[in-house]
Amino acid sequence: RSADADALLSRAVDRLPLSGRGRARVARAARTIAALAGAEQVHAEHVAEALAYRPNALE
C-alpha cells in the first residue's frame, strides 16, 4: 500500500465504526479494486472506493 492509502485507512479506523475485521476487509477489498484497475500498488482512491461499499460507513 502507498503511504496515502495507509493514512486514509488509519483515519477511517479512527473516525468510522470499523473493527479489526472490518479494517482487514476494507484493505482486502482495496487490494482487489487496485488489481482490477491494473495498479501495482493500492492507492487512497482504492481505499476510498472500498470504504464506499461498506454499508453505513460513510453516513
CHARMM internal coordinates of N, CA and C (Angstrom, degrees):
IC EDIT
DIST 1 N 1 CA 1.4646
DIST 1 CA 1 C 1.5073
ANGL 1 N 1 CA 1 C 109.04
DIST 1 C 2 N 1.3043
ANGL 1 CA 1 C 2 N 114.08
DIHE 1 N 1 CA 1 C 2 N 149.20
DIST 2 N 2 CA 1.4568
ANGL 1 C 2 N 2 CA 119.25
DIHE 1 CA 1 C 2 N 2 CA 176.43
DIST 2 CA 2 C 1.5247
ANGL 2 N 2 CA 2 C 109.39
DIHE 1 C 2 N 2 CA 2 C -79.84
DIST 2 C 3 N 1.3160
ANGL 2 CA 2 C 3 N 115.52
DIHE 2 N 2 CA 2 C 3 N 166.43
DIST 3 N 3 CA 1.4671
ANGL 2 C 3 N 3 CA 120.51
DIHE 2 CA 2 C 3 N 3 CA -179.57
DIST 3 CA 3 C 1.5228
ANGL 3 N 3 CA 3 C 111.11
DIHE 2 C 3 N 3 CA 3 C -63.33
DIST 3 C 4 N 1.3419
ANGL 3 CA 3 C 4 N 116.93
DIHE 3 N 3 CA 3 C 4 N -37.58
DIST 4 N 4 CA 1.4644
ANGL 3 C 4 N 4 CA 119.02
DIHE 3 CA 3 C 4 N 4 CA 179.95
DIST 4 CA 4 C 1.5272
ANGL 4 N 4 CA 4 C 111.33
DIHE 3 C 4 N 4 CA 4 C -68.67
DIST 4 C 5 N 1.3201
ANGL 4 CA 4 C 5 N 117.54
DIHE 4 N 4 CA 4 C 5 N -33.53
DIST 5 N 5 CA 1.4645
ANGL 4 C 5 N 5 CA 121.02
DIHE 4 CA 4 C 5 N 5 CA 176.92
DIST 5 CA 5 C 1.5260
ANGL 5 N 5 CA 5 C 110.42
DIHE 4 C 5 N 5 CA 5 C -68.06
DIST 5 C 6 N 1.3309
ANGL 5 CA 5 C 6 N 116.77
DIHE 5 N 5 CA 5 C 6 N -42.88
DIST 6 N 6 CA 1.4678
ANGL 5 C 6 N 6 CA 120.41
DIHE 5 CA 5 C 6 N 6 CA 177.45
DIST 6 CA 6 C 1.5199
ANGL 6 N 6 CA 6 C 111.28
DIHE 5 C 6 N 6 CA 6 C -61.99
DIST 6 C 7 N 1.3237
ANGL 6 CA 6 C 7 N 116.43
DIHE 6 N 6 CA 6 C 7 N -41.79
DIST 7 N 7 CA 1.4651
ANGL 6 C 7 N 7 CA 120.44
DIHE 6 CA 6 C 7 N 7 CA -179.48
DIST 7 CA 7 C 1.5216
ANGL 7 N 7 CA 7 C 110.90
DIHE 6 C 7 N 7 CA 7 C -64.56
DIST 7 C 8 N 1.3250
ANGL 7 CA 7 C 8 N 117.36
DIHE 7 N 7 CA 7 C 8 N -43.07
DIST 8 N 8 CA 1.4625
ANGL 7 C 8 N 8 CA 120.44
DIHE 7 CA 7 C 8 N 8 CA 179.55
DIST 8 CA 8 C 1.5213
ANGL 8 N 8 CA 8 C 111.02
DIHE 7 C 8 N 8 CA 8 C -65.15
DIST 8 C 9 N 1.3123
ANGL 8 CA 8 C 9 N 117.44
DIHE 8 N 8 CA 8 C 9 N -42.23
DIST 9 N 9 CA 1.4627
ANGL 8 C 9 N 9 CA 120.54
DIHE 8 CA 8 C 9 N 9 CA 179.12
DIST 9 CA 9 C 1.5248
ANGL 9 N 9 CA 9 C 110.92
DIHE 8 C 9 N 9 CA 9 C -64.69
DIST 9 C 10 N 1.3170
ANGL 9 CA 9 C 10 N 117.64
DIHE 9 N 9 CA 9 C 10 N -39.63
DIST 10 N 10 CA 1.4679
ANGL 9 C 10 N 10 CA 120.95
DIHE 9 CA 9 C 10 N 10 CA 177.29
DIST 10 CA 10 C 1.5227
ANGL 10 N 10 CA 10 C 111.55
DIHE 9 C 10 N 10 CA 10 C -64.51
DIST 10 C 11 N 1.3304
ANGL 10 CA 10 C 11 N 117.14
DIHE 10 N 10 CA 10 C 11 N -42.36
DIST 11 N 11 CA 1.4707
ANGL 10 C 11 N 11 CA 120.36
DIHE 10 CA 10 C 11 N 11 CA 177.11
DIST 11 CA 11 C 1.5181
ANGL 11 N 11 CA 11 C 111.02
DIHE 10 C 11 N 11 CA 11 C -63.80
DIST 11 C 12 N 1.3197
ANGL 11 CA 11 C 12 N 116.51
DIHE 11 N 11 CA 11 C 12 N -38.72
DIST 12 N 12 CA 1.4650
ANGL 11 C 12 N 12 CA 120.31
DIHE 11 CA 11 C 12 N 12 CA 179.46
DIST 12 CA 12 C 1.5251
ANGL 12 N 12 CA 12 C 110.75
DIHE 11 C 12 N 12 CA 12 C -64.08
DIST 12 C 13 N 1.3180
ANGL 12 CA 12 C 13 N 116.86
DIHE 12 N 12 CA 12 C 13 N -40.63
DIST 13 N 13 CA 1.4675
ANGL 12 C 13 N 13 CA 120.54
DIHE 12 CA 12 C 13 N 13 CA 178.85
DIST 13 CA 13 C 1.5260
ANGL 13 N 13 CA 13 C 110.27
DIHE 12 C 13 N 13 CA 13 C -64.01
DIST 13 C 14 N 1.3322
ANGL 13 CA 13 C 14 N 116.81
DIHE 13 N 13 CA 13 C 14 N -38.18
DIST 14 N 14 CA 1.4627
ANGL 13 C 14 N 14 CA 120.65
DIHE 13 CA 13 C 14 N 14 CA 179.97
DIST 14 CA 14 C 1.5222
ANGL 14 N 14 CA 14 C 112.51
DIHE 13 C 14 N 14 CA 14 C -70.04
DIST 14 C 15 N 1.3234
ANGL 14 CA 14 C 15 N 117.56
DIHE 14 N 14 CA 14 C 15 N -35.19
DIST 15 N 15 CA 1.4684
ANGL 14 C 15 N 15 CA 121.25
DIHE 14 CA 14 C 15 N 15 CA -171.03
DIST 15 CA 15 C 1.5195
ANGL 15 N 15 CA 15 C 114.59
DIHE 14 C 15 N 15 CA 15 C -102.00
DIST 15 C 16 N 1.3082
ANGL 15 CA 15 C 16 N 118.09
DIHE 15 N 15 CA 15 C 16 N -22.73
DIST 16 N 16 CA 1.4603
ANGL 15 C 16 N 16 CA 121.37
DIHE 15 CA 15 C 16 N 16 CA -175.46
DIST 16 CA 16 C 1.5248
ANGL 16 N 16 CA 16 C 109.99
DIHE 15 C 16 N 16 CA 16 C -111.00
DIST 16 C 17 N 1.3156
ANGL 16 CA 16 C 17 N 115.96
DIHE 16 N 16 CA 16 C 17 N 158.82
DIST 17 N 17 CA 1.4699
ANGL 16 C 17 N 17 CA 118.76
DIHE 16 CA 16 C 17 N 17 CA 178.08
DIST 17 CA 17 C 1.5344
ANGL 17 N 17 CA 17 C 111.14
DIHE 16 C 17 N 17 CA 17 C -77.16
DIST 17 C 18 N 1.3271
ANGL 17 CA 17 C 18 N 116.27
DIHE 17 N 17 CA 17 C 18 N 73.94
DIST 18 N 18 CA 1.4591
ANGL 17 C 18 N 18 CA 121.36
DIHE 17 CA 17 C 18 N 18 CA 179.59
DIST 18 CA 18 C 1.5208
ANGL 18 N 18 CA 18 C 109.75
DIHE 17 C 18 N 18 CA 18 C -111.17
DIST 18 C 19 N 1.3112
ANGL 18 CA 18 C 19 N 116.15
DIHE 18 N 18 CA 18 C 19 N 124.70
DIST 19 N 19 CA 1.4581
ANGL 18 C 19 N 19 CA 121.07
DIHE 18 CA 18 C 19 N 19 CA 174.54
DIST 19 CA 19 C 1.5290
ANGL 19 N 19 CA 19 C 108.39
DIHE 18 C 19 N 19 CA 19 C -82.66
DIST 19 C 20 N 1.2983
ANGL 19 CA 19 C 20 N 116.22
DIHE 19 N 19 CA 19 C 20 N 178.28
DIST 20 N 20 CA 1.4604
ANGL 19 C 20 N 20 CA 119.78
DIHE 19 CA 19 C 20 N 20 CA 175.86
DIST 20 CA 20 C 1.5159
ANGL 20 N 20 CA 20 C 111.52
DIHE 19 C 20 N 20 CA 20 C -60.52
DIST 20 C 21 N 1.3213
ANGL 20 CA 20 C 21 N 115.58
DIHE 20 N 20 CA 20 C 21 N -40.67
DIST 21 N 21 CA 1.4616
ANGL 20 C 21 N 21 CA 120.27
DIHE 20 CA 20 C 21 N 21 CA 177.85
DIST 21 CA 21 C 1.5314
ANGL 21 N 21 CA 21 C 110.54
DIHE 20 C 21 N 21 CA 21 C -66.17
DIST 21 C 22 N 1.3258
ANGL 21 CA 21 C 22 N 116.52
DIHE 21 N 21 CA 21 C 22 N -39.32
DIST 22 N 22 CA 1.4621
ANGL 21 C 22 N 22 CA 120.64
DIHE 21 CA 21 C 22 N 22 CA 178.18
DIST 22 CA 22 C 1.5140
ANGL 22 N 22 CA 22 C 111.55
DIHE 21 C 22 N 22 CA 22 C -63.21
DIST 22 C 23 N 1.3275
ANGL 22 CA 22 C 23 N 116.08
DIHE 22 N 22 CA 22 C 23 N -40.15
DIST 23 N 23 CA 1.4746
ANGL 22 C 23 N 23 CA 120.53
DIHE 22 CA 22 C 23 N 23 CA 177.60
DIST 23 CA 23 C 1.5154
ANGL 23 N 23 CA 23 C 110.24
DIHE 22 C 23 N 23 CA 23 C -62.21
DIST 23 C 24 N 1.3333
ANGL 23 CA 23 C 24 N 116.05
DIHE 23 N 23 CA 23 C 24 N -43.45
DIST 24 N 24 CA 1.4652
ANGL 23 C 24 N 24 CA 120.21
DIHE 23 CA 23 C 24 N 24 CA 179.64
DIST 24 CA 24 C 1.5236
ANGL 24 N 24 CA 24 C 111.16
DIHE 23 C 24 N 24 CA 24 C -63.74
DIST 24 C 25 N 1.3247
ANGL 24 CA 24 C 25 N 116.33
DIHE 24 N 24 CA 24 C 25 N -39.28
DIST 25 N 25 CA 1.4682
ANGL 24 C 25 N 25 CA 119.81
DIHE 24 CA 24 C 25 N 25 CA 179.40
DIST 25 CA 25 C 1.5263
ANGL 25 N 25 CA 25 C 111.35
DIHE 24 C 25 N 25 CA 25 C -66.19
DIST 25 C 26 N 1.3258
ANGL 25 CA 25 C 26 N 116.38
DIHE 25 N 25 CA 25 C 26 N -40.98
DIST 26 N 26 CA 1.4677
ANGL 25 C 26 N 26 CA 119.80
DIHE 25 CA 25 C 26 N 26 CA 178.07
DIST 26 CA 26 C 1.5268
ANGL 26 N 26 CA 26 C 109.46
DIHE 25 C 26 N 26 CA 26 C -63.70
DIST 26 C 27 N 1.3263
ANGL 26 CA 26 C 27 N 117.10
DIHE 26 N 26 CA 26 C 27 N -43.71
DIST 27 N 27 CA 1.4648
ANGL 26 C 27 N 27 CA 120.54
DIHE 26 CA 26 C 27 N 27 CA 179.67
DIST 27 CA 27 C 1.5269
ANGL 27 N 27 CA 27 C 110.78
DIHE 26 C 27 N 27 CA 27 C -62.20
DIST 27 C 28 N 1.3280
ANGL 27 CA 27 C 28 N 116.87
DIHE 27 N 27 CA 27 C 28 N -41.63
DIST 28 N 28 CA 1.4651
ANGL 27 C 28 N 28 CA 120.85
DIHE 27 CA 27 C 28 N 28 CA 179.36
DIST 28 CA 28 C 1.5310
ANGL 28 N 28 CA 28 C 110.91
DIHE 27 C 28 N 28 CA 28 C -65.74
DIST 28 C 29 N 1.3237
ANGL 28 CA 28 C 29 N 116.25
DIHE 28 N 28 CA 28 C 29 N -43.34
DIST 29 N 29 CA 1.4684
ANGL 28 C 29 N 29 CA 120.03
DIHE 28 CA 28 C 29 N 29 CA 178.37
DIST 29 CA 29 C 1.5249
ANGL 29 N 29 CA 29 C 110.52
DIHE 28 C 29 N 29 CA 29 C -63.46
DIST 29 C 30 N 1.3324
ANGL 29 CA 29 C 30 N 117.00
DIHE 29 N 29 CA 29 C 30 N -40.04
DIST 30 N 30 CA 1.4669
ANGL 29 C 30 N 30 CA 120.76
DIHE 29 CA 29 C 30 N 30 CA 179.03
DIST 30 CA 30 C 1.5283
ANGL 30 N 30 CA 30 C 110.78
DIHE 29 C 30 N 30 CA 30 C -63.52
DIST 30 C 31 N 1.3359
ANGL 30 CA 30 C 31 N 117.17
DIHE 30 N 30 CA 30 C 31 N -39.00
DIST 31 N 31 CA 1.4713
ANGL 30 C 31 N 31 CA 120.17
DIHE 30 CA 30 C 31 N 31 CA 176.77
DIST 31 CA 31 C 1.5265
ANGL 31 N 31 CA 31 C 110.76
DIHE 30 C 31 N 31 CA 31 C -62.87
DIST 31 C 32 N 1.3319
ANGL 31 CA 31 C 32 N 115.99
DIHE 31 N 31 CA 31 C 32 N -41.26
DIST 32 N 32 CA 1.4625
ANGL 31 C 32 N 32 CA 120.37
DIHE 31 CA 31 C 32 N 32 CA 178.99
DIST 32 CA 32 C 1.5214
ANGL 32 N 32 CA 32 C 110.92
DIHE 31 C 32 N 32 CA 32 C -64.92
DIST 32 C 33 N 1.3250
ANGL 32 CA 32 C 33 N 116.77
DIHE 32 N 32 CA 32 C 33 N -44.13
DIST 33 N 33 CA 1.4650
ANGL 32 C 33 N 33 CA 121.53
DIHE 32 CA 32 C 33 N 33 CA 178.99
DIST 33 CA 33 C 1.5249
ANGL 33 N 33 CA 33 C 110.17
DIHE 32 C 33 N 33 CA 33 C -61.24
DIST 33 C 34 N 1.3208
ANGL 33 CA 33 C 34 N 116.60
DIHE 33 N 33 CA 33 C 34 N -42.82
DIST 34 N 34 CA 1.4653
ANGL 33 C 34 N 34 CA 120.48
DIHE 33 CA 33 C 34 N 34 CA 178.45
DIST 34 CA 34 C 1.5277
ANGL 34 N 34 CA 34 C 110.78
DIHE 33 C 34 N 34 CA 34 C -63.00
DIST 34 C 35 N 1.3223
ANGL 34 CA 34 C 35 N 116.74
DIHE 34 N 34 CA 34 C 35 N -41.82
DIST 35 N 35 CA 1.4652
ANGL 34 C 35 N 35 CA 120.24
DIHE 34 CA 34 C 35 N 35 CA 179.24
DIST 35 CA 35 C 1.5234
ANGL 35 N 35 CA 35 C 111.05
DIHE 34 C 35 N 35 CA 35 C -63.73
DIST 35 C 36 N 1.3228
ANGL 35 CA 35 C 36 N 116.78
DIHE 35 N 35 CA 35 C 36 N -42.07
DIST 36 N 36 CA 1.4656
ANGL 35 C 36 N 36 CA 120.29
DIHE 35 CA 35 C 36 N 36 CA 178.90
DIST 36 CA 36 C 1.5269
ANGL 36 N 36 CA 36 C 111.61
DIHE 35 C 36 N 36 CA 36 C -65.43
DIST 36 C 37 N 1.3291
ANGL 36 CA 36 C 37 N 116.08
DIHE 36 N 36 CA 36 C 37 N -29.51
DIST 37 N 37 CA 1.4643
ANGL 36 C 37 N 37 CA 120.73
DIHE 36 CA 36 C 37 N 37 CA 178.54
DIST 37 CA 37 C 1.5285
ANGL 37 N 37 CA 37 C 111.70
DIHE 36 C 37 N 37 CA 37 C -82.06
DIST 37 C 38 N 1.3262
ANGL 37 CA 37 C 38 N 116.67
DIHE 37 N 37 CA 37 C 38 N -7.59
DIST 38 N 38 CA 1.4555
ANGL 37 C 38 N 38 CA 120.35
DIHE 37 CA 37 C 38 N 38 CA -179.71
DIST 38 CA 38 C 1.5182
ANGL 38 N 38 CA 38 C 113.69
DIHE 37 C 38 N 38 CA 38 C 81.43
DIST 38 C 39 N 1.3253
ANGL 38 CA 38 C 39 N 116.63
DIHE 38 N 38 CA 38 C 39 N 15.16
DIST 39 N 39 CA 1.4639
ANGL 38 C 39 N 39 CA 120.84
DIHE 38 CA 38 C 39 N 39 CA -179.74
DIST 39 CA 39 C 1.5265
ANGL 39 N 39 CA 39 C 109.71
DIHE 38 C 39 N 39 CA 39 C -83.01
DIST 39 C 40 N 1.3128
ANGL 39 CA 39 C 40 N 115.90
DIHE 39 N 39 CA 39 C 40 N 144.26
DIST 40 N 40 CA 1.4581
ANGL 39 C 40 N 40 CA 120.24
DIHE 39 CA 39 C 40 N 40 CA 177.75
DIST 40 CA 40 C 1.5187
ANGL 40 N 40 CA 40 C 111.77
DIHE 39 C 40 N 40 CA 40 C -82.78
DIST 40 C 41 N 1.3147
ANGL 40 CA 40 C 41 N 116.39
DIHE 40 N 40 CA 40 C 41 N -17.57
DIST 41 N 41 CA 1.4594
ANGL 40 C 41 N 41 CA 121.78
DIHE 40 CA 40 C 41 N 41 CA -176.00
DIST 41 CA 41 C 1.5243
ANGL 41 N 41 CA 41 C 108.93
DIHE 40 C 41 N 41 CA 41 C -136.94
DIST 41 C 42 N 1.3222
ANGL 41 CA 41 C 42 N 116.17
DIHE 41 N 41 CA 41 C 42 N 149.99
DIST 42 N 42 CA 1.4626
ANGL 41 C 42 N 42 CA 121.00
DIHE 41 CA 41 C 42 N 42 CA 176.69
DIST 42 CA 42 C 1.5231
ANGL 42 N 42 CA 42 C 108.31
DIHE 41 C 42 N 42 CA 42 C -80.54
DIST 42 C 43 N 1.3226
ANGL 42 CA 42 C 43 N 116.12
DIHE 42 N 42 CA 42 C 43 N 128.44
DIST 43 N 43 CA 1.4637
ANGL 42 C 43 N 43 CA 122.19
DIHE 42 CA 42 C 43 N 43 CA 179.05
DIST 43 CA 43 C 1.5218
ANGL 43 N 43 CA 43 C 109.55
DIHE 42 C 43 N 43 CA 43 C -113.49
DIST 43 C 44 N 1.3186
ANGL 43 CA 43 C 44 N 115.70
DIHE 43 N 43 CA 43 C 44 N 170.85
DIST 44 N 44 CA 1.4644
ANGL 43 C 44 N 44 CA 121.34
DIHE 43 CA 43 C 44 N 44 CA -177.88
DIST 44 CA 44 C 1.5250
ANGL 44 N 44 CA 44 C 111.63
DIHE 43 C 44 N 44 CA 44 C -57.31
DIST 44 C 45 N 1.3172
ANGL 44 CA 44 C 45 N 117.57
DIHE 44 N 44 CA 44 C 45 N -35.35
DIST 45 N 45 CA 1.4711
ANGL 44 C 45 N 45 CA 119.65
DIHE 44 CA 44 C 45 N 45 CA -179.61
DIST 45 CA 45 C 1.5257
ANGL 45 N 45 CA 45 C 111.27
DIHE 44 C 45 N 45 CA 45 C -63.37
DIST 45 C 46 N 1.3255
ANGL 45 CA 45 C 46 N 117.55
DIHE 45 N 45 CA 45 C 46 N -32.18
DIST 46 N 46 CA 1.4591
ANGL 45 C 46 N 46 CA 120.99
DIHE 45 CA 45 C 46 N 46 CA 178.23
DIST 46 CA 46 C 1.5306
ANGL 46 N 46 CA 46 C 110.40
DIHE 45 C 46 N 46 CA 46 C -72.90
DIST 46 C 47 N 1.3253
ANGL 46 CA 46 C 47 N 116.51
DIHE 46 N 46 CA 46 C 47 N -39.91
DIST 47 N 47 CA 1.4663
ANGL 46 C 47 N 47 CA 120.42
DIHE 46 CA 46 C 47 N 47 CA 176.72
DIST 47 CA 47 C 1.5225
ANGL 47 N 47 CA 47 C 109.86
DIHE 46 C 47 N 47 CA 47 C -64.63
DIST 47 C 48 N 1.3283
ANGL 47 CA 47 C 48 N 116.74
DIHE 47 N 47 CA 47 C 48 N -42.70
DIST 48 N 48 CA 1.4647
ANGL 47 C 48 N 48 CA 120.62
DIHE 47 CA 47 C 48 N 48 CA 179.52
DIST 48 CA 48 C 1.5237
ANGL 48 N 48 CA 48 C 110.80
DIHE 47 C 48 N 48 CA 48 C -61.24
DIST 48 C 49 N 1.3150
ANGL 48 CA 48 C 49 N 116.93
DIHE 48 N 48 CA 48 C 49 N -41.18
DIST 49 N 49 CA 1.4659
ANGL 48 C 49 N 49 CA 119.39
DIHE 48 CA 48 C 49 N 49 CA 178.75
DIST 49 CA 49 C 1.5231
ANGL 49 N 49 CA 49 C 110.61
DIHE 48 C 49 N 49 CA 49 C -66.42
DIST 49 C 50 N 1.3249
ANGL 49 CA 49 C 50 N 117.33
DIHE 49 N 49 CA 49 C 50 N -41.02
DIST 50 N 50 CA 1.4638
ANGL 49 C 50 N 50 CA 120.64
DIHE 49 CA 49 C 50 N 50 CA 178.18
DIST 50 CA 50 C 1.5277
ANGL 50 N 50 CA 50 C 110.66
DIHE 49 C 50 N 50 CA 50 C -62.45
DIST 50 C 51 N 1.3235
ANGL 50 CA 50 C 51 N 117.14
DIHE 50 N 50 CA 50 C 51 N -40.18
DIST 51 N 51 CA 1.4666
ANGL 50 C 51 N 51 CA 120.66
DIHE 50 CA 50 C 51 N 51 CA 177.65
DIST 51 CA 51 C 1.5247
ANGL 51 N 51 CA 51 C 110.96
DIHE 50 C 51 N 51 CA 51 C -64.97
DIST 51 C 52 N 1.3146
ANGL 51 CA 51 C 52 N 116.89
DIHE 51 N 51 CA 51 C 52 N -34.32
DIST 52 N 52 CA 1.4653
ANGL 51 C 52 N 52 CA 120.71
DIHE 51 CA 51 C 52 N 52 CA -179.25
DIST 52 CA 52 C 1.5213
ANGL 52 N 52 CA 52 C 111.63
DIHE 51 C 52 N 52 CA 52 C -65.43
DIST 52 C 53 N 1.3217
ANGL 52 CA 52 C 53 N 117.55
DIHE 52 N 52 CA 52 C 53 N -25.67
DIST 53 N 53 CA 1.4615
ANGL 52 C 53 N 53 CA 120.74
DIHE 52 CA 52 C 53 N 53 CA 179.46
DIST 53 CA 53 C 1.5269
ANGL 53 N 53 CA 53 C 112.98
DIHE 52 C 53 N 53 CA 53 C -81.41
DIST 53 C 54 N 1.3271
ANGL 53 CA 53 C 54 N 117.44
DIHE 53 N 53 CA 53 C 54 N -12.00
DIST 54 N 54 CA 1.4682
ANGL 53 C 54 N 54 CA 119.59
DIHE 53 CA 53 C 54 N 54 CA 179.16
DIST 54 CA 54 C 1.5201
ANGL 54 N 54 CA 54 C 109.51
DIHE 53 C 54 N 54 CA 54 C -76.88
DIST 54 C 55 N 1.3229
ANGL 54 CA 54 C 55 N 117.28
DIHE 54 N 54 CA 54 C 55 N 129.98
DIST 55 N 55 CA 1.4697
ANGL 54 C 55 N 55 CA 119.27
DIHE 54 CA 54 C 55 N 55 CA 179.17
DIST 55 CA 55 C 1.5263
ANGL 55 N 55 CA 55 C 110.89
DIHE 54 C 55 N 55 CA 55 C -66.27
DIST 55 C 56 N 1.3101
ANGL 55 CA 55 C 56 N 116.00
DIHE 55 N 55 CA 55 C 56 N 132.50
DIST 56 N 56 CA 1.4644
ANGL 55 C 56 N 56 CA 123.87
DIHE 55 CA 55 C 56 N 56 CA 176.93
DIST 56 CA 56 C 1.5209
ANGL 56 N 56 CA 56 C 114.69
DIHE 55 C 56 N 56 CA 56 C 64.45
DIST 56 C 57 N 1.3087
ANGL 56 CA 56 C 57 N 119.32
DIHE 56 N 56 CA 56 C 57 N 8.51
DIST 57 N 57 CA 1.4652
ANGL 56 C 57 N 57 CA 120.63
DIHE 56 CA 56 C 57 N 57 CA -176.98
DIST 57 CA 57 C 1.5202
ANGL 57 N 57 CA 57 C 112.32
DIHE 56 C 57 N 57 CA 57 C -73.18
DIST 57 C 58 N 1.3188
ANGL 57 CA 57 C 58 N 117.32
DIHE 57 N 57 CA 57 C 58 N -32.24
DIST 58 N 58 CA 1.4578
ANGL 57 C 58 N 58 CA 119.61
DIHE 57 CA 57 C 58 N 58 CA -174.08
DIST 58 CA 58 C 1.5179
ANGL 58 N 58 CA 58 C 112.73
DIHE 57 C 58 N 58 CA 58 C -105.47
DIST 58 C 59 N 1.3155
ANGL 58 CA 58 C 59 N 118.38
DIHE 58 N 58 CA 58 C 59 N 8.08
DIST 59 N 59 CA 1.4679
ANGL 58 C 59 N 59 CA 120.91
DIHE 58 CA 58 C 59 N 59 CA -179.98
DIST 59 CA 59 C 1.5068
ANGL 59 N 59 CA 59 C 110.97
DIHE 58 C 59 N 59 CA 59 C -85.35
END
COOR INIT
IC SEED 1 N 1 CA 1 C
IC BUILD
